[in-house]
Amino acid sequence: MGTAVGGGTNGPRYVQIADDIVKQIRAGVLKPGDMVPSESELVERYGVSGGTIRKAMVEVRASGLVDTRHGKGSIVKDRPPVRLRSSDRFRASLRRGGKAAYLAESEQSGATAKVSVLYIGPTEAPEDIAERLGVEAGAQVLARRRLYFRNGTPVETATSYLPWDVVKDIPELFAENPGPGGIYARLEGDGHVFAEFVETLQARPAAKAEASELALSPGAPVVHLIREAVTEEGRVVEVCDTLMAADQFVFSYRIPAAD
């Protein structure tokens, strides 16, 4: 006899089964390191066909809560808890105190942070980045690509694009470690005072290469964030293209009520 799922929830049977498995993981019934029951076990438990179970497991993998390996099945991931990603991370006092945004956030959450620099150097500005920076598509810009870890787990990739005329006389921006306070502190030290940071977020499934880089299952949800750093003169001096494991972040923003 199959197990009842859904609790009155509408939707295809495979979606109800996937939701039930995800709920078991989130509730701790299936703990980190546990194997998700095999296809044959799930067929017997839910009283459905193997095809329905396979479709359900596609949905479970997309949750980012399991890691599936060919021939070995699916195992519940042991991933660190979500970390608040707040607009407060850009406070000038943090930069003056020598803390870059990511390291400051990790410190506040009690996590161990690590940044791996993947590339620093000139590159041609992609069309969308060039438009945001106010330069010609293909113009030379400085790219700084990083992979961020928390407690040993990769959680975020980010590539900063900066106009060449802005960075060419700031040698620290070409170094792996730009110094206390990060690249924003170096830009401000060169006279580029920030007025605001503008962010655009979009949730989507991870591409295969993205999932591999962030140790996610193929198709797991990610948050794609584009940030523009705008100076008091109204110039965008950095565009940061960021991809985050969706299950690792909660976003919190302060929104002024006044005009």
Helices and strands as residue ranges (DSSP letters): H 13-27, H 39-46, H 50-62, E 66-69, E 73-76, E 83-86, G 87-90, H 92-96, H 101-109, E 113-124, H 127-133, E 140-150, E 153-163, H 164-167, G 171-174, H 182-189, E 194-205, H 208-213, E 221-231, E 236-245, G 246-248, E 249-252
